Amino acid sequence: MKLNTKHFGEIEVDENKFINFEDGIPGFENSRRFILLKDDKDKDDLFYWIQSVDDTELAFALIDMLKVMPDYDPMVPVEELSALGEFENDDLVNYNILVIPQDVKEMTANLLAPIVINNATLKGKQIISTNDYEVKCKIFDMLKK
Amino acid sequence: MLALTRKKGESIIINDNVEVVVIAVNGDQVKLGIVAPKNIPVHRKEVYELIQKENMEAAFNSNLDAVRSND
């Protein structure tokens, strides 16, 4: 189907790949369906967007944090994961929401609360980890390495 | 908002399945114990609000083109 997106205009998307956030995302609890979009120009598979299906103007920039911080290992409560349905280890992926201000050097990633997606059930949830990770972790300098 | 007065060791029950126990009171700090089914996430309100606020900021600042043009 065709979907209007915040950053790419109207694009063709596969309805079978919609990710269901049953509780929405904190601050945007009414948006339940999202689609993960890859940045075509990004050869390192580092950046993604998660675009709301129901609200064109709602999209978050995401980063695959493990690519820049290999020891990033958020611990999330098992009961929160169970909301995502059954999964094998390889089914779970996590991304971190970015804030990208005008001055990109000030960009930050929310390491405390990753977006966790179960690819087996296509359910997603932003889960607050039990680690002491920062909500605003400056990452621009890490990208240069 | 419902306001209830409880003493140390007393509790309240919410929705038949969540129990909030006052474990200790020390000056203006109250230590609470929460007994809830495993499918109910329990967060400190300020942490949840922090995530909400961060998400709102992120939603208005999500232009990755800025990052790429800087590469």
Backbone of each chain as ProteinMPNN parsed JSONL, in Angstrom:
{"seq_chain_A": "MKLNTKHFGEIEVDENKFINFEDGIPGFENSRRFILLKDDKDKDDLFYWIQSVDDTELAFALIDMLKVMPDYDPMVPVEELSALGEFENDDLVNYNILVIPQDVKEMTANLLAPIVINNATLKGKQIISTNDYEVKCKIFDMLKK", "coords_chain_A": {"N_chain_A": [[0.837, -1.199, 0.0], [0.256, 2.358, -0.386], [1.933, 4.85, 1.489], [1.97, 7.843, 3.294], [4.824, 9.516, 4.335], [6.883, 11.096, 6.841], [9.483, 11.876, 6.156], [10.033, 10.971, 3.601], [8.021, 11.459, 1.834], [5.346, 10.152, -0.196], [5.425, 6.704, -0.134], [5.824, 3.256, -1.179], [4.741, 0.693, 0.866], [4.944, -2.415, 2.719], [2.223, -3.91, 4.005], [2.327, -6.148, 5.565], [4.502, -5.86, 7.091], [4.102, -4.132, 9.106], [4.596, -2.912, 12.382], [3.412, -3.639, 15.529], [2.705, -1.602, 18.156], [1.443, -2.059, 21.057], [0.968, -0.473, 23.289], [1.457, 1.981, 22.297], [3.929, 4.582, 22.002], [5.693, 6.028, 24.646], [4.407, 9.233, 25.334], [3.258, 9.354, 22.902], [0.906, 7.775, 22.871], [-1.268, 7.041, 21.374], [-0.613, 6.228, 18.846], [-0.325, 3.281, 17.233], [0.533, 1.603, 15.209], [3.428, 1.046, 13.379], [6.082, 1.476, 10.954], [9.224, 0.178, 10.074], [11.772, 1.926, 8.619], [14.424, 1.848, 6.363], [17.402, 3.652, 5.916], [18.315, 4.416, 2.827], [20.658, 5.56, 1.889], [22.502, 4.983, 3.721], [25.11, 3.114, 4.188], [26.184, 1.652, 6.201], [24.242, 0.444, 7.672], [23.313, 1.754, 9.932], [21.496, 3.754, 10.633], [17.965, 4.236, 11.048], [14.444, 4.808, 10.46], [11.518, 5.013, 12.424], [8.35, 5.005, 11.446], [5.143, 6.306, 11.979], [2.19, 4.645, 11.045], [-0.318, 5.659, 11.11], [-0.137, 8.341, 11.566], [1.166, 10.683, 9.729], [2.99, 12.706, 10.374], [4.448, 11.761, 12.452], [7.45, 10.462, 13.247], [10.376, 8.737, 14.187], [13.875, 9.094, 14.417], [16.23, 6.508, 14.375], [18.911, 4.613, 15.834], [21.183, 1.915, 15.346], [22.516, 0.875, 17.98], [24.456, -0.956, 18.787], [26.256, -1.029, 16.76], [27.864, 1.139, 17.066], [28.55, 1.126, 19.697], [29.705, -1.456, 20.906], [29.506, -2.797, 23.348], [27.09, -2.174, 24.359], [24.397, -3.075, 26.268], [21.469, -3.388, 27.114], [19.507, -4.212, 29.94], [16.433, -5.69, 30.235], [13.27, -6.012, 31.88], [11.921, -9.294, 32.178], [9.17, -9.613, 32.193], [8.283, -7.478, 30.732], [9.231, -8.042, 28.224], [7.678, -10.232, 27.652], [5.343, -9.212, 26.767], [5.723, -8.917, 24.13], [5.244, -11.264, 22.882], [6.027, -14.675, 21.831], [9.434, -15.611, 21.265], [12.526, -16.375, 19.591], [16.028, -16.205, 20.313], [17.279, -14.757, 18.216], [15.256, -13.254, 17.184], [14.733, -10.875, 18.447], [15.316, -7.43, 18.217], [16.992, -4.367, 18.888], [16.693, -0.83, 18.933], [17.741, 2.59, 19.222], [16.257, 5.641, 20.105], [16.835, 8.709, 18.489], [17.696, 12.108, 19.146], [17.964, 14.756, 17.07], [19.266, 17.689, 16.883], [19.478, 21.059, 15.437], [22.218, 21.667, 15.435], [24.139, 19.179, 14.658], [26.168, 17.99, 16.012], [25.387, 17.898, 18.568], [23.721, 15.785, 18.82], [21.803, 13.195, 20.373], [21.355, 9.937, 21.837], [18.822, 7.874, 23.143], [19.642, 5.835, 25.484], [18.686, 4.641, 27.7], [16.069, 3.759, 27.346], [15.431, 1.573, 25.141], [13.981, 0.885, 21.879], [12.375, -2.039, 21.438], [11.997, -4.699, 19.261], [10.155, -7.497, 18.298], [10.8, -9.614, 15.867], [9.545, -11.944, 15.188], [6.876, -11.798, 15.904], [6.203, -9.324, 15.131], [5.78, -7.33, 16.991], [6.25, -4.438, 18.98], [7.933, -2.388, 21.439], [8.704, 0.259, 23.612], [11.062, -0.06, 25.986], [11.944, 0.486, 29.318], [15.101, 0.228, 30.446], [16.929, -1.571, 33.006], [19.402, -0.781, 33.522], [21.925, 1.733, 34.233], [21.869, 3.529, 32.103], [22.155, 6.492, 30.026], [19.608, 8.92, 29.22], [20.04, 10.903, 27.471], [22.488, 10.452, 25.61], [25.393, 11.582, 24.309], [26.401, 11.086, 21.037], [27.712, 11.788, 18.762], [30.517, 11.97, 18.365], [31.218, 9.318, 18.537], [30.336, 8.298, 16.158], [32.194, 8.98, 14.317], [34.233, 7.247, 14.432]], "CA_chain_A": [[0.0, 0.0, 0.0], [0.996, 3.613, -0.367], [1.894, 5.483, 2.806], [2.637, 9.136, 3.394], [5.797, 9.494, 5.421], [7.37, 12.417, 7.224], [10.757, 12.254, 5.544], [10.211, 10.464, 2.238], [6.817, 11.639, 1.038], [4.557, 8.939, -0.348], [6.221, 5.545, -0.569], [5.134, 1.965, -1.161], [5.16, -0.115, 2.011], [4.315, -3.729, 2.825], [1.375, -3.956, 5.209], [2.703, -7.317, 6.375], [5.67, -5.538, 7.912], [3.749, -3.174, 10.148], [4.952, -3.342, 13.736], [2.326, -3.251, 16.415], [3.049, -1.132, 19.506], [0.128, -2.109, 21.702], [0.833, 0.645, 24.232], [2.014, 3.179, 21.677], [5.264, 4.937, 22.475], [5.429, 7.069, 25.659], [4.258, 10.564, 24.746], [2.443, 9.183, 21.686], [0.265, 6.503, 23.208], [-2.36, 6.71, 20.447], [-0.106, 5.65, 17.602], [-0.055, 1.872, 17.547], [1.149, 0.874, 14.092], [4.61, 1.721, 12.832], [6.874, 0.686, 10.019], [10.651, 0.477, 10.173], [12.294, 2.315, 7.309], [15.879, 1.857, 6.271], [17.945, 4.799, 5.203], [18.998, 3.833, 1.66], [21.999, 6.126, 1.664], [23.336, 4.619, 4.859], [25.682, 1.805, 3.836], [26.627, 0.956, 7.41], [23.071, -0.065, 8.401], [23.394, 2.381, 11.251], [20.328, 4.591, 10.918], [16.634, 3.817, 10.605], [13.34, 5.589, 10.99], [10.286, 4.304, 12.674], [7.316, 5.916, 10.968], [3.774, 5.932, 12.33], [1.325, 4.371, 9.894], [-1.562, 6.412, 11.244], [0.138, 9.771, 11.715], [2.272, 10.99, 8.82], [3.968, 13.613, 10.971], [5.164, 11.136, 13.572], [8.531, 9.541, 12.894], [11.556, 8.863, 15.044], [15.137, 8.594, 13.874], [16.763, 5.462, 15.249], [20.269, 4.143, 15.557], [21.534, 0.578, 15.811], [23.566, 1.306, 18.908], [25.535, -1.953, 18.882], [27.248, -0.772, 15.715], [28.814, 2.164, 17.523], [28.917, 0.847, 21.096], [29.526, -2.916, 20.916], [29.191, -3.362, 24.665], [25.761, -1.717, 24.806], [23.675, -4.292, 26.629], [20.391, -3.002, 28.039], [18.789, -5.293, 30.612], [15.017, -5.331, 30.321], [12.537, -6.997, 32.676], [11.332, -10.382, 31.39], [7.721, -9.44, 32.053], [8.037, -6.503, 29.664], [9.465, -8.752, 26.963], [6.606, -11.188, 27.388], [4.294, -8.482, 26.041], [6.033, -8.961, 22.696], [4.948, -12.6, 22.362], [7.129, -15.638, 21.872], [10.557, -15.281, 20.382], [13.829, -17.024, 19.731], [16.998, -15.145, 20.589], [17.594, -13.915, 17.061], [14.083, -12.474, 16.75], [14.662, -9.568, 19.108], [16.288, -6.413, 17.829], [16.685, -3.11, 19.565], [17.179, 0.414, 18.363], [17.626, 3.686, 20.174], [15.692, 6.857, 19.51], [17.767, 9.832, 18.405], [17.291, 13.509, 19.045], [18.937, 15.389, 16.172], [19.006, 19.133, 16.83], [20.095, 21.774, 14.311], [23.644, 21.392, 15.52], [24.137, 17.715, 14.737], [27.17, 17.53, 16.983], [24.707, 17.749, 19.857], [22.736, 14.701, 18.762], [21.847, 12.264, 21.504], [20.577, 8.703, 21.733], [18.222, 7.443, 24.401], [20.137, 4.483, 25.77], [17.955, 4.082, 28.843], [14.815, 3.1, 26.946], [15.487, 1.156, 23.741], [12.821, 0.322, 21.185], [12.635, -3.46, 21.235], [11.063, -5.263, 18.283], [10.187, -8.945, 18.111], [10.545, -9.846, 14.449], [8.701, -13.128, 15.017], [5.461, -11.437, 16.062], [6.083, -7.927, 14.696], [5.329, -6.473, 18.086], [7.321, -3.587, 19.466], [7.668, -1.695, 22.696], [9.849, 0.97, 24.181], [11.203, -0.639, 27.321], [12.9, 1.178, 30.179], [16.045, -0.781, 30.926], [17.247, -1.45, 34.425], [20.781, -0.287, 33.642], [22.003, 3.175, 34.503], [22.189, 4.24, 30.864], [21.659, 7.855, 29.902], [18.518, 9.225, 28.285], [20.672, 11.759, 26.468], [23.896, 10.086, 25.457], [25.966, 12.226, 23.12], [27.008, 9.997, 20.268], [28.269, 12.256, 17.501], [31.943, 11.62, 18.26], [31.34, 7.855, 18.336], [30.039, 7.998, 14.752], [33.346, 9.3, 13.481], [35.247, 6.199, 14.539]], "C_chain_A": [[0.873, 1.251, 0.0], [0.841, 4.286, 0.994], [2.609, 6.831, 2.729], [3.581, 9.124, 4.577], [6.342, 10.899, 5.659], [8.59, 12.828, 6.403], [10.899, 11.853, 4.085], [9.006, 10.702, 1.341], [6.058, 10.333, 0.928], [5.442, 7.804, -0.861], [5.355, 4.288, -0.505], [5.643, 1.166, 0.038], [4.366, -1.419, 2.04], [3.533, -3.799, 4.141], [1.75, -5.116, 6.131], [3.917, -7.048, 7.258], [5.361, -4.483, 8.976], [4.083, -3.761, 11.518], [3.923, -2.767, 14.702], [2.855, -2.873, 17.802], [1.737, -1.031, 20.289], [-0.097, -0.963, 22.678], [1.25, 1.966, 23.606], [3.449, 3.363, 22.135], [5.049, 6.08, 23.467], [5.451, 8.486, 25.065], [3.361, 10.533, 23.516], [1.668, 7.867, 21.799], [-0.809, 6.098, 22.199], [-1.887, 6.137, 19.126], [0.34, 4.221, 17.869], [0.693, 1.151, 16.437], [2.3, 1.699, 13.515], [5.233, 0.853, 11.756], [8.323, 1.15, 10.116], [11.174, 0.781, 8.773], [13.81, 2.399, 7.371], [16.292, 3.106, 5.501], [18.809, 4.269, 4.042], [20.43, 4.333, 1.474], [22.995, 5.706, 2.744], [23.874, 3.211, 4.647], [26.104, 1.007, 5.058], [25.471, 0.324, 8.195], [23.009, 0.495, 9.824], [22.086, 3.088, 11.621], [19.038, 4.021, 10.323], [15.647, 4.898, 11.02], [12.236, 4.635, 11.389], [9.164, 5.315, 12.455], [5.953, 5.4, 11.422], [2.964, 5.709, 11.056], [0.125, 5.307, 9.912], [-1.357, 7.919, 11.341], [1.396, 10.107, 10.908], [3.376, 11.783, 9.503], [4.782, 12.987, 12.094], [6.186, 10.12, 13.074], [9.692, 9.805, 13.837], [12.767, 8.365, 14.269], [15.707, 7.61, 14.887], [18.197, 5.157, 14.877], [20.421, 2.718, 16.08], [22.773, 0.738, 16.689], [24.739, 0.331, 18.985], [26.626, -1.716, 17.847], [28.271, 0.281, 16.159], [29.279, 1.937, 18.958], [28.713, -0.656, 21.314], [29.167, -3.493, 22.285], [27.855, -2.85, 25.215], [24.888, -2.939, 25.051], [22.56, -3.97, 27.623], [19.707, -4.228, 28.637], [17.326, -4.864, 30.722], [14.265, -6.425, 31.085], [11.843, -8.028, 31.775], [9.838, -10.151, 31.166], [7.374, -8.414, 30.977], [8.23, -7.174, 28.305], [8.313, -9.682, 26.622], [5.445, -10.525, 26.655], [4.513, -8.539, 24.53], [5.773, -10.337, 22.094], [6.181, -13.483, 22.37], [8.225, -15.28, 20.878], [11.715, -16.22, 20.632], [14.827, -15.88, 19.9], [17.228, -14.195, 19.419], [16.441, -13.015, 16.634], [14.068, -11.066, 17.324], [15.746, -8.631, 18.58], [15.984, -5.163, 18.641], [17.393, -1.936, 18.905], [16.989, 1.511, 19.394], [17.175, 4.949, 19.466], [16.707, 7.994, 19.594], [17.043, 11.164, 18.506], [18.37, 14.188, 18.212], [18.624, 16.877, 16.058], [19.691, 19.767, 15.627], [21.601, 21.542, 14.273], [23.818, 19.884, 15.734], [25.176, 17.174, 15.713], [26.542, 17.281, 18.358], [23.724, 16.58, 19.86], [22.929, 13.708, 19.906], [21.004, 11.029, 21.19], [20.051, 8.348, 23.119], [18.62, 5.991, 24.662], [19.36, 3.818, 26.902], [16.752, 3.261, 28.382], [14.839, 2.736, 25.465], [14.112, 0.753, 23.2], [13.163, -1.136, 20.894], [11.563, -4.02, 20.304], [11.264, -6.771, 18.223], [9.818, -9.226, 16.657], [9.66, -11.062, 14.19], [7.217, -12.767, 15.063], [5.159, -10.05, 15.509], [5.399, -7.074, 15.754], [6.517, -5.666, 18.587], [6.917, -2.851, 20.714], [8.914, -0.913, 23.074], [9.949, 0.549, 25.636], [12.277, 0.116, 28.103], [13.833, 0.131, 30.78], [16.361, -0.543, 32.391], [18.701, -1.03, 34.626], [20.747, 1.205, 33.974], [22.352, 3.96, 33.249], [21.541, 5.616, 30.823], [20.476, 7.947, 28.936], [19.069, 10.083, 27.142], [22.159, 11.437, 26.403], [24.422, 10.725, 24.174], [26.733, 11.193, 22.309], [27.745, 10.471, 19.03], [29.737, 11.831, 17.332], [32.146, 10.113, 18.037], [31.142, 7.506, 16.854], [31.256, 8.176, 13.864], [34.362, 8.173, 13.475], [35.034, 5.106, 13.497]], "O_chain_A": [[2.057, 1.21, 0.337], [-0.244, 4.292, 1.576], [3.702, 6.942, 2.173], [3.193, 8.767, 5.69], [6.268, 11.769, 4.791], [8.717, 13.986, 6.004], [11.794, 12.343, 3.397], [8.963, 10.209, 0.214], [6.107, 9.499, 1.833], [6.115, 7.931, -1.884], [4.303, 4.265, 0.134], [6.85, 0.988, 0.197], [3.279, -1.52, 1.472], [4.104, -3.752, 5.23], [1.513, -5.06, 7.338], [4.312, -7.889, 8.065], [6.263, -4.003, 9.663], [3.878, -4.948, 11.771], [3.615, -1.575, 14.684], [3.385, -3.716, 18.527], [1.017, -0.037, 20.189], [-1.233, -0.528, 22.872], [1.385, 2.967, 24.309], [4.097, 2.423, 22.595], [4.302, 7.012, 23.171], [6.401, 8.872, 24.384], [2.778, 11.547, 23.132], [1.767, 6.983, 20.948], [-1.218, 4.938, 22.168], [-2.694, 5.61, 18.36], [1.27, 3.985, 18.639], [1.412, 0.187, 16.699], [2.153, 2.883, 13.209], [4.954, -0.342, 11.656], [8.609, 2.343, 10.225], [11.027, -0.028, 7.858], [14.388, 2.95, 8.308], [15.616, 3.543, 4.569], [19.899, 3.741, 4.262], [21.294, 3.617, 0.968], [24.179, 6.037, 2.679], [23.174, 2.23, 4.898], [26.356, -0.193, 4.956], [25.688, -0.262, 9.255], [22.693, -0.214, 10.779], [21.631, 3.027, 12.764], [19.033, 3.414, 9.252], [15.963, 5.78, 11.819], [12.043, 3.586, 10.774], [9.043, 6.317, 13.159], [5.642, 4.218, 11.274], [3.047, 6.492, 10.11], [-0.386, 5.698, 8.862], [-2.311, 8.685, 11.209], [2.522, 9.854, 11.337], [4.559, 11.562, 9.244], [5.701, 13.611, 12.624], [5.833, 9.063, 12.551], [9.952, 10.942, 14.231], [12.704, 7.359, 13.562], [15.672, 7.846, 16.095], [18.637, 5.41, 13.755], [19.863, 2.36, 17.117], [23.907, 0.737, 16.212], [25.877, 0.737, 19.22], [27.768, -2.139, 18.023], [29.404, 0.3, 15.677], [30.29, 2.497, 19.381], [27.683, -1.079, 21.839], [28.581, -4.573, 22.363], [27.531, -3.063, 26.383], [24.666, -3.742, 24.146], [22.682, -4.242, 28.818], [19.368, -5.169, 27.92], [17.026, -3.791, 31.245], [14.577, -7.609, 30.959], [11.259, -7.68, 30.749], [9.305, -10.45, 30.097], [6.299, -8.474, 30.381], [7.489, -6.909, 27.358], [8.005, -9.899, 25.45], [4.655, -11.202, 25.997], [3.606, -8.247, 23.751], [6.052, -10.556, 20.915], [7.243, -13.089, 22.854], [7.973, -14.726, 19.808], [11.871, -16.782, 21.716], [14.496, -14.72, 19.655], [17.356, -12.985, 19.603], [16.625, -12.116, 15.814], [13.458, -10.164, 16.749], [16.922, -8.986, 18.507], [14.84, -4.935, 19.034], [18.511, -2.04, 18.401], [16.185, 1.385, 20.318], [17.646, 5.28, 18.378], [17.345, 8.21, 20.624], [15.926, 11.323, 18.014], [19.542, 14.2, 18.589], [17.809, 17.28, 15.228], [20.401, 19.09, 14.883], [22.179, 21.259, 13.223], [23.663, 19.382, 16.847], [25.073, 16.04, 16.181], [27.089, 16.557, 19.19], [22.97, 16.413, 20.819], [24.046, 13.426, 20.339], [20.071, 11.077, 20.388], [20.743, 8.502, 24.126], [18.019, 5.056, 24.134], [19.372, 2.595, 27.047], [16.451, 2.209, 28.945], [14.335, 3.485, 24.628], [13.219, 0.344, 23.942], [14.128, -1.426, 20.187], [10.368, -3.835, 20.536], [12.389, -7.26, 18.113], [8.659, -9.091, 16.266], [9.091, -11.202, 13.108], [6.403, -13.356, 14.352], [3.998, -9.647, 15.428], [4.561, -6.223, 15.455], [7.647, -6.154, 18.614], [5.734, -2.702, 21.019], [10.038, -1.375, 22.877], [9.029, 0.774, 26.422], [13.377, 0.35, 27.604], [13.399, -0.743, 31.53], [16.102, 0.527, 32.941], [19.175, -0.934, 35.758], [19.692, 1.84, 33.991], [23.063, 4.962, 33.33], [20.534, 5.875, 31.482], [20.357, 7.177, 27.983], [18.616, 9.991, 26.001], [22.977, 12.078, 27.062], [23.936, 10.43, 23.083], [27.61, 10.507, 22.833], [28.342, 9.664, 18.317], [30.133, 11.381, 16.257], [33.128, 9.695, 17.424], [31.714, 6.535, 16.359], [31.337, 7.59, 12.784], [35.249, 8.135, 12.622], [35.8, 4.144, 13.447]]}, "seq_chain_B": "MLALTRKKGESIIINDNVEVVVIAVNGDQVKLGIVAPKNIPVHRKEVYELIQKENMEAAFNSNLDAVRSND", "coords_chain_B": {"N_chain_B": [[-8.425, 13.54, 42.528], [-7.932, 10.639, 44.422], [-7.332, 10.536, 47.845], [-5.619, 8.829, 50.315], [-4.988, 7.951, 53.682], [-2.341, 6.244, 55.061], [-0.633, 4.025, 57.3], [2.687, 3.012, 58.282], [3.407, -0.213, 57.113], [0.84, -0.683, 56.358], [-1.434, -1.089, 53.559], [-2.635, -0.449, 50.187], [-5.061, -1.595, 47.822], [-5.228, -1.874, 44.376], [-7.444, -2.141, 41.734], [-8.001, -4.808, 42.332], [-5.71, -6.364, 41.932], [-3.271, -5.189, 42.302], [-1.066, -4.377, 44.79], [-0.1, -1.901, 46.997], [2.277, -1.269, 49.312], [3.116, 0.462, 52.258], [6.278, 0.645, 53.214], [8.263, 1.953, 54.686], [8.616, 5.059, 56.408], [10.3, 8.037, 56.292], [10.981, 11.036, 57.34], [10.457, 13.192, 54.652], [10.441, 11.168, 52.855], [9.071, 8.275, 51.393], [8.982, 4.837, 51.453], [7.959, 2.486, 49.192], [6.404, -0.635, 48.648], [5.595, -2.726, 45.946], [3.258, -4.963, 44.839], [2.502, -6.712, 42.132], [0.879, -8.253, 39.284], [2.941, -10.018, 36.9], [2.673, -9.024, 34.351], [2.174, -6.374, 34.529], [3.786, -3.44, 34.148], [5.813, -1.591, 36.369], [6.676, 1.604, 37.016], [8.718, 4.282, 38.179], [7.159, 7.386, 38.319], [8.543, 9.66, 37.494], [10.538, 8.699, 35.846], [9.155, 7.58, 33.706], [7.928, 9.893, 32.752], [10.151, 11.297, 31.982], [11.01, 9.788, 29.794], [8.816, 10.122, 28.111], [9.004, 12.881, 27.59], [11.474, 13.009, 26.341], [10.917, 11.539, 24.057], [9.086, 13.212, 22.806], [10.673, 15.375, 22.175], [12.402, 14.072, 20.45], [10.682, 13.378, 18.371], [10.25, 15.78, 17.132], [12.701, 16.382, 16.229], [14.047, 14.801, 14.093], [15.514, 14.634, 11.814], [17.459, 12.991, 9.803], [18.963, 13.64, 7.592], [20.569, 15.774, 8.148], [22.596, 14.628, 9.618], [23.793, 12.938, 7.78], [24.72, 14.691, 5.789], [26.809, 15.718, 6.981], [28.755, 13.874, 7.001]], "CA_chain_B": [[-7.531, 12.469, 42.953], [-8.267, 9.988, 45.682], [-6.249, 10.623, 48.826], [-5.8, 7.885, 51.416], [-3.94, 8.002, 54.698], [-1.899, 4.899, 55.45], [0.5, 3.976, 58.217], [3.72, 2.028, 57.949], [2.937, -1.599, 57.174], [-0.486, -0.793, 55.75], [-1.354, -1.112, 52.098], [-3.874, -0.243, 49.425], [-5.205, -2.524, 46.7], [-5.763, -1.214, 43.19], [-7.944, -3.022, 40.676], [-7.985, -6.19, 42.839], [-4.512, -7.179, 41.707], [-2.033, -4.46, 42.575], [-1.019, -3.963, 46.185], [0.973, -0.948, 47.303], [2.522, -1.342, 50.76], [4.032, 1.46, 52.818], [7.294, -0.128, 53.934], [8.935, 2.809, 55.67], [8.45, 6.498, 56.262], [11.446, 8.688, 56.909], [10.89, 12.444, 56.951], [9.583, 13.367, 53.488], [10.609, 10.035, 51.943], [8.235, 7.112, 51.658], [9.432, 3.661, 50.708], [6.767, 1.72, 48.832], [6.557, -1.952, 48.029], [4.504, -2.924, 45.001], [3.02, -6.356, 44.471], [1.632, -6.637, 40.959], [1.112, -9.344, 38.33], [4.151, -9.765, 36.123], [2.42, -8.329, 33.08], [1.954, -4.942, 34.765], [5.049, -2.755, 34.417], [5.744, -0.575, 37.418], [7.765, 2.557, 36.837], [8.618, 5.548, 38.872], [6.505, 8.331, 37.414], [9.469, 10.622, 36.9], [11.278, 8.057, 34.753], [8.236, 7.493, 32.572], [7.754, 11.254, 32.215], [11.411, 11.646, 31.318], [10.99, 9.116, 28.488], [7.796, 10.826, 27.304], [9.54, 14.187, 27.197], [12.551, 12.749, 25.393], [10.291, 11.11, 22.802], [8.489, 14.381, 22.154], [11.782, 16.118, 21.592], [12.916, 13.276, 19.321], [9.724, 13.415, 17.263], [10.387, 17.065, 16.446], [14.091, 16.505, 15.793], [14.339, 13.464, 13.579], [16.0, 14.785, 10.446], [18.751, 12.328, 9.633], [19.727, 14.244, 6.495], [21.571, 16.64, 8.759], [23.715, 13.787, 10.027], [24.477, 12.422, 6.594], [25.413, 15.745, 5.046], [27.998, 16.055, 7.748], [29.732, 12.784, 6.895]], "C_chain_B": [[-7.967, 11.941, 44.313], [-7.077, 10.114, 46.637], [-6.553, 9.686, 49.991], [-4.664, 8.058, 52.406], [-3.606, 6.566, 55.129], [-0.752, 5.014, 56.448], [1.511, 2.959, 57.711], [3.174, 0.607, 58.114], [1.559, -1.785, 56.564], [-0.364, -0.706, 54.229], [-2.669, -0.672, 51.471], [-3.876, -1.239, 48.265], [-5.844, -1.763, 45.541], [-6.227, -2.271, 42.208], [-7.85, -4.504, 41.056], [-6.658, -6.93, 42.686], [-3.191, -6.441, 41.908], [-2.075, -3.982, 44.023], [0.169, -3.036, 46.393], [1.113, -0.886, 48.822], [3.455, -0.211, 51.172], [5.04, 0.705, 53.68], [7.955, 0.71, 55.026], [8.653, 4.272, 55.37], [9.598, 7.162, 57.007], [11.459, 10.144, 56.463], [9.96, 12.59, 55.76], [9.771, 12.245, 52.459], [9.735, 8.869, 52.368], [8.743, 5.955, 50.815], [8.213, 2.775, 50.468], [7.155, 0.363, 48.281], [5.362, -2.183, 47.119], [4.407, -4.391, 44.621], [2.027, -6.335, 43.317], [1.876, -7.854, 40.075], [2.264, -8.989, 37.404], [3.905, -9.002, 34.835], [2.144, -6.844, 33.276], [3.289, -4.269, 35.065], [4.849, -1.683, 35.487], [6.947, 0.35, 37.236], [7.6, 3.7, 37.808], [8.096, 6.568, 37.88], [7.522, 9.241, 36.74], [10.279, 10.003, 35.762], [10.398, 7.976, 33.506], [8.057, 8.867, 31.923], [8.998, 11.728, 31.476], [11.448, 11.04, 29.909], [9.96, 9.789, 27.565], [8.353, 12.123, 26.734], [10.623, 14.009, 26.128], [11.979, 12.35, 24.032], [9.677, 12.287, 22.063], [9.567, 15.215, 21.482], [12.311, 15.391, 20.351], [11.994, 13.375, 18.111], [9.845, 14.714, 16.471], [11.809, 17.279, 15.913], [14.569, 15.155, 15.266], [14.924, 13.507, 12.174], [17.41, 14.218, 10.267], [19.585, 12.928, 8.512], [20.85, 15.12, 7.038], [22.808, 15.841, 9.143], [24.515, 13.351, 8.813], [25.283, 13.486, 5.872], [26.711, 16.136, 5.74], [29.098, 15.004, 7.618], [30.878, 13.144, 5.958]], "O_chain_B": [[-8.318, 12.697, 45.219], [-5.942, 9.825, 46.259], [-7.631, 9.753, 50.581], [-3.517, 8.284, 52.019], [-4.485, 5.793, 55.508], [0.002, 5.987, 56.434], [1.22, 2.155, 56.826], [2.56, 0.278, 59.129], [1.149, -2.91, 56.282], [0.668, -0.304, 53.692], [-3.686, -0.543, 52.153], [-2.822, -1.666, 47.793], [-6.865, -1.095, 45.706], [-5.481, -3.195, 41.886], [-7.643, -5.355, 40.191], [-6.491, -8.012, 43.249], [-2.119, -7.011, 41.704], [-2.997, -3.276, 44.431], [1.296, -3.351, 46.011], [0.181, -0.498, 49.527], [4.463, 0.043, 50.513], [4.698, 0.189, 54.744], [8.178, 0.238, 56.141], [8.475, 4.662, 54.216], [9.839, 6.894, 58.184], [11.891, 10.457, 55.354], [8.805, 12.17, 55.823], [9.31, 12.36, 51.323], [9.667, 8.52, 53.546], [8.912, 6.086, 49.603], [7.527, 2.369, 51.406], [8.126, 0.238, 47.535], [4.232, -1.865, 47.488], [5.371, -4.982, 44.136], [0.86, -5.987, 43.496], [2.963, -8.431, 40.107], [2.534, -7.815, 37.151], [4.826, -8.398, 34.285], [1.906, -6.126, 32.305], [3.868, -4.499, 36.126], [3.846, -0.97, 35.498], [8.096, -0.089, 37.299], [6.488, 4.043, 38.208], [8.539, 6.611, 36.733], [7.389, 9.56, 35.559], [10.664, 10.698, 34.821], [10.844, 8.267, 32.396], [8.038, 8.987, 30.698], [8.918, 12.456, 30.487], [11.865, 11.696, 28.954], [10.221, 9.992, 26.379], [8.191, 12.42, 25.551], [10.681, 14.753, 25.149], [12.485, 12.765, 22.99], [9.738, 12.354, 20.835], [9.393, 15.698, 20.363], [12.626, 16.015, 19.338], [12.455, 13.446, 16.972], [9.57, 14.74, 15.271], [12.071, 18.262, 15.22], [15.373, 14.467, 15.894], [14.838, 12.53, 11.43], [18.409, 14.883, 10.543], [20.802, 12.74, 8.486], [21.935, 15.194, 6.462], [23.934, 16.322, 9.008], [25.745, 13.388, 8.811], [26.389, 13.226, 5.399], [27.581, 16.79, 5.164], [30.227, 15.212, 8.064], [31.786, 12.338, 5.756]]}, "name": "protein", "num_of_chains": 2, "seq": "MKLNTKHFGEIEVDENKFINFEDGIPGFENSRRFILLKDDKDKDDLFYWIQSVDDTELAFALIDMLKVMPDYDPMVPVEELSALGEFENDDLVNYNILVIPQDVKEMTANLLAPIVINNATLKGKQIISTNDYEVKCKIFDMLKKMLALTRKKGESIIINDNVEVVVIAVNGDQVKLGIVAPKNIPVHRKEVYELIQKENMEAAFNSNLDAVRSND"}
